[in-house]
Amino acid sequence: NFNRSSTEQVGSVLARIALNISSREEKKVRRKKQKQKQKDDNAPGDSQDSLTELAVCLEYEGRLVPADAMNYVAWKDGSILQIGQQRYSIAVNTPTIKNARLPKVIMAGFPVHPQVELENADLYDCKAIWYKSTLRGEHFPPDEVRRTQNKSFFNTHECSLSITPTVDDIGRYLFVILTPCVGEKQGMPVEVVSTTTVTTGPEYCPFDGRQCFTASYTDPGKFRCMSYNLLADAYADSKFARTVLFSYCPEHALDIAYRKQLLIKEILGYKTDLMFLQEVDRRMFSQDLEPILRSHGYCGSYTEKKSPMAEGVACFFRGCKFRAVDGCSKLLSSALVDEPALADIKHKIAENTRLLARFVSRPTAFQVLLLEPLEKPGRLLLVANTHLYYHPDSDHIRLLQAYCCIRLLEWLRREYSERFGVVPAVIFAGDFNSCPAFGVYQLLTSGSVSEDCEDWCSNADEAVSGLRAVQKIPLASACGVPVYTNYTPNFKGCLDYIFYDYEQLLREEMVPMPPQEEIEKHEGLPSILFPSDHVAQVATLRWV
């Protein structure tokens, strides 16, 4: 066992190496003698020969490393491990690919990104060489062809971390050689062959039309924002989802392996500077979104709900546009109990024990980042992301959750204003699960909700009494109030918003919604052309 403690003395490790190798060699000798004895009954018995004790030592710059040196001190780049007559050069923290694979769904027209688990390296620094399998009748120069797994592959000479197959590649396998790197240090290359061939994909998705408005990244002084509920695999990959919720959607189009290809192409195609994502699966964040977006220059963070579904919210920003100054993530159930800024709301909720129990049982997450715009030094941007409770009888819970969020933002804005001497502009985005006619939208855009608002009584047993909600951050909806942002046969409505501080920011433009007939063609969302049951909200803002 060479997985040793960093504080163990190196002499113990070297002794273990010697013992393990000697034991193996002695076993080989005994087996050899036993075989010889079986062949020759007259062979002499065990002569008690023993192997010469194996010499194992560690050198650095021509000197033996003291046996009492601890591992974390003893092992250095350029050290020499000598085992008998063999000498091995030591490389410390070598970049290593622990696991790599290609997607199981590969479609013409959609970018393919390898899923890579790395150690001591970043996907952004890896090198890639892509190959495609040859089709019958194709011939390439021998030095351009590699053969592996009984297939011939030709070199595409594409060296980026992704490749987009074309219709000419339908029926081909993909093969990539990945080399992990850190600076000038390279690890061992790993070869990965796709388990499936390139198939036909949708020739046109409605988001392609929307991306005519986002053909390039924003100019200095402007930034593009997106809020998008991705439809977590936890909610799409179930018998109930397939047979009831989304029964109109072909089963293969509900598979995350298929939806992921559309989602990644769509997300990258909007060329946003700020992303607010909801219903993000933990695995999709760590294995797909975070490494892929980081390789495109984004920095991201993930906040998981307190639920068994392993999904949450994620925020990404372009590193060439913004610098992270501070941030925090909270569960609203915990914030209600712990945050002094919410003490009066907690007191009011506690008057109804059933209401309190319902509120604190919700796993809703609230994610906040304080960013400095690199093009506007001295300005600050306070951004927040959430996904409010969904239940139809819970307008009161959503309004309370929104009130807690905006009160926390008010408190943070005051704190940061005092600390940095500048009032941050605010953006609050997410899936609010509330239409414009209800209290959440009214609170955020008008600044108050009266005590007699109907939302407080959406559940008679949990009614909120005597609470007037007030907030002072001037907010407007960057994408207005479209007829729908969520569209299924059972519900159509506007639930998703990007609220922005209209005193410090101006809306430059917004990306139009897809034509309704494109959605109705497939009964609702998701479909073979729409990877989520929500439509991404995208708008460009600029500083006043």
N, C-alpha and C positions, 0 to 999 in steps of 0.2 A: 504494500500500500504506500504509494509515493505522494499521497495527498497529505502533506505534513503541516503542522502548525508553524506559523511565521516566527514564533518565539522559541521553537525547539533548537537545540544546538546542532550545528551542521555535522558534527562528528557522529551523532546518532543516526542521521540520515545516511551518511556514507557507509556506516556499519551495516545498516539495513539493506542498502543496495548490494554490498558485498555478500551478505548472508543470503539474500534472495537469489542472486545469480549463482552462487556456489551451490545452493540447495538444488536448483534446477539442473546444474551440470552433474552433480552427484547422482541424481535420479536417472539422467541419461546414461551414465556409466553403468549403473546397476542394471538397467534394462538391457543394455548391450551385452553385459556378461551373462545375464539370464538367457538371452537368445542364443549366445554362443554355447552355453552349457547344454541347452536342449539339442543343438546340432551335434555336439561331440560329447558323448557320455564319458569319454576318457579325459575330458578337459580338466585341468587342475582346478581346485576349489578357489574361492575368493581369496585373493592374495593380500587382502586388506589394504590394497592401494588406496591412497587418499589424494585428493586434488591439492595442489599447492595453494596455500591461502591466497585469495584474490586481493590484489592491492587496488584500493579505490581512494582517490584523493581529489581535492579541488584546489586549483591554482588561480591566482589573479596577478597579472603583470609579473609572471615568473616566480612568484612566491607562493608557498603553501598557505592556504587559508586556515587560521587556527581552528582546532576542533571545537573550541568552546564558543565560537562566534555564532550568533543566532542567525536563523535562515534569512530573515529580512535584511541582514547586513551582509551575509556571506555570498549570496548569489547576485552577481552583477553581470551586466552586458560585457561580453568579452572574456568572462571567466572560462577556464578549461577544466572539464570533468574528465579525469583519466580513470578508465576501468581496464585493468590489466595493461595491455599494450595499445588499447584504443583510446584516442583522445577526441572529446566532443566539445565543440564551441557552444557556450551558453548564451541564449538570447532571452532576456527578461521581458515579461508582458508582451510577448509577440502577438500582433493582431491575428485573431483566429476566427474562422467561421465555424460555429458549433452546429448549425443546421441551416439548410437552404432548400427551397423548393419553388417551383413555378405554379401559378394558379391552375386549378383544375378546369376552369372555363377560360378559353382563349378565343377571342373573336376578332375577325378582320375589322380594322378601323378603331380598335380600342387598345390603349397602351397596356403593355404587359410589364409588371414590376415583380422582380423576385422577392419572396419573403425570406429574409435572412436574419438569423440569430447570431450576433457577433459578441466577441469578447475582446476588450482592449482596442476597439476600433469603432468607427462610425460608418454607416452605409454611405454617407456622402463622400467619404474618402476611398471607397472601394473602386477597383477597376473591373470592367466587364468587357468581354468579347462575345458577341452573339453569332450563333450559327443557325441555319435552317436545314431541315432534312431535304435531301434531293428527291425529286419525283421521277417516276419511270421515264426513261428516255433522256434525262438531263445529264450533261457531262460538264465537269469543271476540271481545271488544272489540278494535278495530284497534290501540289503543295497548298492548295486552297481547301482541301477536303480533310475532315477528321472522321474517323469511324469509331463509334461507341455504341454499346447495347445493340449490336447487329444492325445498326443504321448508319448511313453515310450522311454527313452534314457538311455544307459549304459555308465558308466564312463570309458573313455579310459586311464585315469591316465597320459595323456599328459598335461603338464603344461607350455609349451612354448607359445609365442605370435602368433604362427602359427601352422597349422597342415596340413599335406599332405595326403589327402585321397588316398586309393588304389582302385584297381578294385573290391575288395571285398566290398567296400563301395558304389558301384553304387546303386542308389535307396534310399539311406539313407539321412535323414536330419542331419544337424549339430546343436549342441547346445553348447554355451560357456557361462561360468560364469566369468565375468570380475570384478576384484576388483581394484579400483584406489588406489595407494599408494604413499606416500612421506616419505622416511625414515621409521620410525616405525608407522607413522600415516596412518590409512586406512580409506577409504570412504565406502559408501554403495555399495555393489556388484550389478551388473546389469546382467540380464539374456537375452541372445539373441539367437533366433532360426532362422535358415536359412529359407528363403521363398521358396527355391527350393531344390531339391535333388541333390546328386552327380551324374554327368553324365560322359559318356565316353569322354576322351580327346585324343588328338593325342598321339599315343604310342611312336612316335619318331619325334622330331623336328630337323632340320639340325643344330640348335645351340647346340644340345646335342653332336653331333660329334665334333664341334669346342671346346667344353668345356672339351674334353679329354686333351687338351693342357693347361687347367687352373684348374687342379684338386686340387691345393692347393694355398694358398696365397704366395706371393713372399718372398724370403729370405732377410735378412738385406742387405742394400746397393742397393737393386733393388726395382722397383715399376712398377706396371702394369697400363696402361692407356687405357681408352676406349672413343671413340667418337661415338655418336649414335643419329641419327635423329629418334625420336619415332613415327612420323606421328601423329600430333595433331588430337584429335577427331573433332576439329572445321573443319578440311579439309577432314576427312573420313566420317563424319556423315552428308551427304547432298545428295540431289537427284542427283546433278551433279556428285558427287563422285561415287555413287552407279550405275548410268546408263551410265556414260561416262568415267571418269578417271579410275575407278577400276571396270568396269562392269564384268570383268572376275572373280572377287573375290566373293564368296558366301556372302550374306548380313549379315549372323550371324557372319562371320569372320571379318567384318568391324566394328561390334559393339565394342565399347571400353570396355564393360564388358567382352567380350571374349578376345580381344587383350591384355587387362591389365594382365590377368593371364599368358599369354605367355611372355609379356614384363618383368614382375617382376621376373619370374623364370629365364629368360635369363640374365637379368642384374645382379642378385645375383650370377648366376652360373659362371660368368667370374672371380669372386674373384679379382676385380680390387682394386687399391689403389687410383686412380684418375678417375673420370667420367666427361665427357663433353657431356651434353645432349642438344639436340635442339628439337624444336616443342613440348615443355612440356606444357600441359594444366595447367592452374592455379589450377584448382580443383584437378587434378591428383597429382600435386606437394604437395599441402597442405594436402590432404586426404589420399594419398597412398605413393608416393615416399619418402617424407620427414620423416613421422613417421616410415615407414617400414625400410628404410635405416638407420635411427638413431638408431633403435633397433638392427641393425647389426653393430653398431660402426662407422657409417659415419656422417660427418657434411656436411650440404648442404646449398646452397643459390640459389635464383631464381631471375632472371631479366626479366621483362616482356617487350615485344615490345610495342611500342606506337600504338596499333591498336585495333579494336573492337573484335578481335578474342580471346583475353584472353589466349595467349600462349607466351612462351618465351624460354630462355635458362637457364639451371641449371648446377651447378658444385658441385660435391661431392668429399670429400676426407676422407680416413680412419683416425680416430682420433689417432690410435696407430702408425701411420706412419708420420703424419704431424701435425703441429700446425699453425693455421692461424695467421699471423702477421699483415696483412693489406689487403685492398681490395677496389675496386670501381666498379661501374656499370655506363655505359653511353649509351645514345642513340647517334648514330653517327651523326644524324641531329643536335642535340644540341651541341655535341662536336666540330663540324666544326665551329660553331658560337662562342663558349665560350673558347675553348682551345688555348692559345698562340702557343702551339707546332704545331698547324695546320694552322697557319695564312697564310703561303705561299700557301698552298693548297686551302684555302678559297679564296684567292685573284685570283688564276688561275681559279677556278670554277665560280667565280662571273663575269668573262668576258663573259660568256654565260648565259643569264637570264633563258633560258629554261632548261639548264643543272642544274643551281642552284635550280630552283623550283623542278625539278625531284629528285635531291639528298636529299633535306631537307624534302621532302614528304615521304621518306622511313622510316619505323618504326624500322629499324635494331638496335639490341641491342649488346653491347660489354661488356663482363663480365671479370673482372680481379681479381685474388687473389695472394697475396704474402704469400708463405708457407715456414716454416722452417722444414726440414726433421729431425725427432727426432733421427734417426740413424746416422745422419751426422750433429751434432751441429756445427754452424758456417757457414754452407752452406745455400743458399736461392734458392727458386724455384718460378719464376714468371710465372703464368699460365693464359691463356686467352681462352675465348670461344665465338664463334659468329656464326651467320647464315646469310649469305649474300643474297642479293636480287636475286630473281629467274628468272626474265623475260628474254625470249630469246634474245630480242634486247638490252640487258643491260650489255654487257661485260664491257663497259666503267664505268658504275655505280659500278659494282663489283670490278673492279680494283681500283677505287677511294676509295671505302669502305675498301678494304684490305690495301691500302696505308695509310689511316687514322689510321687503327688499329695498323699497325706495327710502325708507327711514334709515336703513343701514348705509345706503349710498349717500344720503344727506350727511350722516355722521362722518363717513369717510371723507367726503368732500371738504367738510370743515377741518378735519384733522390734517389732511394734506395741504390745505390752504395755509394753515398756521405753520406747518413744517417747511413748506417750500416757497411761501410768499406769493403764490399764484393760485387762482381758483381753477381747478381742472374742469374742462368741458366733459360732459357726461354722454355716454351711449349705453342704453339698456335694451338688450335684444333677447329674443327667445321665442319659445312656443308658450304662449300665455293661456292657451285653452279657453279663451274668452273672446267673444265677438264684440265689435265696436259699440253695440247698444248697451253693454253691461258696465258694471262699476269699475272693473280693472282699467279699461280704456279711459273712462271718465276721470279716474283718479290721476292717471299718468299724464293726460293731456290738458285737463282743466285745472288740476291741482287740488281738487277736493271731492269728497263723496259725503252726502248728508246722512244724518242718523236714520232717516226714513227711507233710504235706498232699498229697493226690493231685494237686492242681492243678499243683504244681511239676513233675510228670512227664507232663503231657498230651501232650508231644512228646518221645519218648525221646532224640532227637539233640540236643535243646535243653534238656535237664533242668536244673533249678536244684537244686544240692545244698548242704546245710548252711546254709540261710538261714531264720532264724526272724523273721517280720515282726511288729513291735510298734508300736502307736501309742496315744497317751494322750488323744485328744480324745473325749469321751463323746458318741456318736452313736446315734440311733435313726431308723428309717424313718417319715416323717410319714404316709405312705399305707399303712403296713403292708406285707404281701407278698401282693398280689392274685394270683389264679391266672395271670393274663396281663396284660401291658401291650403285648405284641407278638403279633399273631394272624394267621397265614397258614396255608394248608393244610399246609405242611411244618413249621411250628414254632409252638408256643403256649407262652409263658412270660413270667415277670416279669423284665424287664431294666432298667426305669426306676425311679429312686428320688429322693426328696428326703430326704437325711440331715440331721438337725438336732441341735444341741447341747442335750441334754435337761437339763443343769444350769442353763442360762440361759433356755431357751425351753420352752414347753409347747404341745403340739398341742391346738388348740381344736376343730377339726373337719376332716374330709376330705370331698371330693366323691366320692360313690359311683361305682363303675365302671358303664358301660352294661350292660344285661342281655345275657348271652351270646347269647341267641336273636336279638337285633338284629344281631349280627355274623355269626352262622352263616347268617342269611337270605341273605347275599350271599357265602357260602363263606369269606370272610376279609377282611382289610384290605389295601389301601384298597378303597373301593367308592363307589358314587354318593352314599352318605351319610356316609362316613368319608374325610376327605382324606389320611390318612396310614396307614401300616401299624402305627403305634404309637398308644396311647391316652394323652392328656394326664393327668398326675398333678397333682392340685390339692389343697392343704391350707392351712388357716389356722393360724398360730402366734401366740402372744402371749408377751410378756416376763414372766419370773418376777418 
